[in-house]
Amino acid sequence: MSATPRGKAYARFLQQHFRQAEAAERNGFDPRLATAFDVVLLDRSQDERPKRLKPSSPLGPLQAWAKPTVLLGGAGLLLAEAWEVHGTIG
């Protein structure tokens, strides 16, 4: 279960509307945990951007990730940087 109030709120909301919904911490997340689910939601704040290093992907390398994913908050920008995917924001 996510430890943040925002993570807990998302988990409660999803558990009310879907037969199965689970939350997991992003740090230390094992992408194999997602195999039992149809969709993954990834929430991340841009405030968590590393100062000097390229952001890392909690989902693993792009080539190994094929699960439909909804990106919330700054997750899209940070994941695009981690996976070196070109795009825009705005």
Contact map, one row per residue, 1 for C-alpha under 8 A:
111000110010000000000111100000000000000000000000000000000000000000000000000000000000000000
111100110010000000000011100000000000000000000000000000000000000000000000000000000000000000
111110110000000000000000100000000000000000000000000000000000000000000000000000000000000000
011111110000000000000000000000000000000000000000000000000000000000000000000000000000000000
001111111000000000000000000000000000000000000000000000000000000000000000000000000000000000
000111111100000000000000000000000000000000000000000000000000000000000000000000000000000000
111111111110000000000010000000000000000000000000000000000000000000000000000000000000000000
111111111111000000000010000000000000000000000000000000000000000000000000000000000000000000
000011111111100000000000000000000000000000000000000000000000000000000000000000000000000000
000001111111110000000000000000000000000000000000000000000000000000000000000000000000000000
110000111111111000001110000000000000000000000000000000000000000000000000000000000000000000
000000011111111100000000000000000000000000000000000000000000000000000000000000000000000000
000000001111111110000000000000000000000000000000000000000000000000000000000000000000000000
000000000111111111001000000000000000000000000000000000000000000000000000000000000000000000
000000000011111111111100000000000000000000000000000000000000000000000000000000000000000000
000000000001111111000000000000000000000000000000000000000000000000000000000000000000000000
000000000000111111100000000000000000000000000000000000000000000000000000000000000000000000
000000000000011111111000000000000000000000000000000000000000000000000000000000000000000000
000000000000001011111000000000000000000000000000000000000000000000000000000000000000000000
000000000000001001111100000000000000000000000000000000000000000000000000000000000000000000
000000000010011001111110000000000000000000000000000000000000000000000000000000000000000000
100000000010001000011111000000000000000000000000000000000000000000000000000000000000000000
110000110010000000001111100000000000000000000000000000000000000000000000000000000000000000
110000000000000000000111110010000000000000000000000000000000000000000000000000000000000000
111000000000000000000011111110000000000000000000000000000000000000000000000000000000000000
000000000000000000000001111110000000000000000000000000000100000000000000000000000000000000
000000000000000000000000111110000000000000000000000000000100000000000000000000000000000000
000000000000000000000000111111000000000000000000000000000100000000000000000000000000000000
000000000000000000000001111111101000000000000000000000000110000000000000000000000000000000
000000000000000000000000000111111000000000000000000000000110000000000000000000000000000000
000000000000000000000000000011111110000000000000000000000111000000000000000000000000000000
000000000000000000000000000001111110000000000000000000000000000000000000000000000000000000
000000000000000000000000000011111111000000000000000000000000000000000000000000000000000000
000000000000000000000000000000111111100100000000000000000000000000100000000000000000000000
000000000000000000000000000000111111110000000000000000000000000000100000000000000000000000
000000000000000000000000000000001111110000000000000000000000000000000000000000000000000000
000000000000000000000000000000000111111100000000000000000000000000000000000000000000000000
000000000000000000000000000000000011111100000000000000000000000000110000000000000000000000
000000000000000000000000000000000000111110000000000000000000000000111100000000000000000000
000000000000000000000000000000000100111111000000000000000000000000111100000000000000000000
000000000000000000000000000000000000001111100000000000000000000000001111000000000000000000
000000000000000000000000000000000000000111110000000000000000000000001111001000000000000000
000000000000000000000000000000000000000011111000000000000000000000000011111000000000000000
000000000000000000000000000000000000000001111101000000000000000000000001111000000000000000
000000000000000000000000000000000000000000111111100000000000000000000000111000000000000000
000000000000000000000000000000000000000000011111100000000000000000000000111011000000000000
000000000000000000000000000000000000000000001111100000000000000000000000000000000000000000
000000000000000000000000000000000000000000011111110000000000000000000000000000000000000000
000000000000000000000000000000000000000000001111111000100000000000000000000001000000000000
000000000000000000000000000000000000000000000001111111100000000000000000000000000000000000
000000000000000000000000000000000000000000000000111110000000000000000000000000000000000000
000000000000000000000000000000000000000000000000011111000000000000000000000000000000000000
000000000000000000000000000000000000000000000000011111100000000000000000000000000000000000
000000000000000000000000000000000000000000000000010111110000000000000000000000001100000000
000000000000000000000000000000000000000000000000110011111000000000000000000001101100000000
000000000000000000000000000000000000000000000000000001111100000000000000000001100100000000
000000000000000000000000000000000000000000000000000000111111100000000000000000100110000000
000000000000000000000000011111100000000000000000000000011111000000000000000000000000000000
000000000000000000000000000011100000000000000000000000001111110010000000000000000000000000
000000000000000000000000000000100000000000000000000000001111110110000000000000000000000000
000000000000000000000000000000000000000000000000000000001011111110000000000000000010000000
000000000000000000000000000000000000000000000000000000000011111110000000000000000010000000
000000000000000000000000000000000000000000000000000000000000111111000000000000000000000000
000000000000000000000000000000000000000000000000000000000001111111000000000000000000000000
000000000000000000000000000000000000000000000000000000000011111111100000000000000000000000
000000000000000000000000000000000000000000000000000000000000001111110000000000000000000000
000000000000000000000000000000000110011100000000000000000000000011111000000000000000000000
000000000000000000000000000000000000011100000000000000000000000001111100000000000000000000
000000000000000000000000000000000000001111000000000000000000000000111110000000000000000000
000000000000000000000000000000000000001111000000000000000000000000011111000000000000000000
000000000000000000000000000000000000000011100000000000000000000000001111111100000000000000
000000000000000000000000000000000000000011110000000000000000000000000111111100000000000000
000000000000000000000000000000000000000000111100000000000000000000000011111100000000000000
000000000000000000000000000000000000000000111100000000000000000000000011111111000000000000
000000000000000000000000000000000000000001111100000000000000000000000011111111100000000000
000000000000000000000000000000000000000000000000000000000000000000000011111111110000000000
000000000000000000000000000000000000000000000100000000000000000000000000011111111000000010
000000000000000000000000000000000000000000000100100000110000000000000000011111111100000000
000000000000000000000000000000000000000000000000000000111000000000000000001111111110000000
000000000000000000000000000000000000000000000000000000000000000000000000000111111111111000
000000000000000000000000000000000000000000000000000001100000000000000000000011111111100000
000000000000000000000000000000000000000000000000000001111000000000000000000001111111100000
000000000000000000000000000000000000000000000000000000001000110000000000000000111111100000
000000000000000000000000000000000000000000000000000000000000000000000000000000011111110000
000000000000000000000000000000000000000000000000000000000000000000000000000000011111111000
000000000000000000000000000000000000000000000000000000000000000000000000000000010001111100
000000000000000000000000000000000000000000000000000000000000000000000000000000010000111110
000000000000000000000000000000000000000000000000000000000000000000000000000000000000011111
000000000000000000000000000000000000000000000000000000000000000000000000000010000000001111
000000000000000000000000000000000000000000000000000000000000000000000000000000000000000111
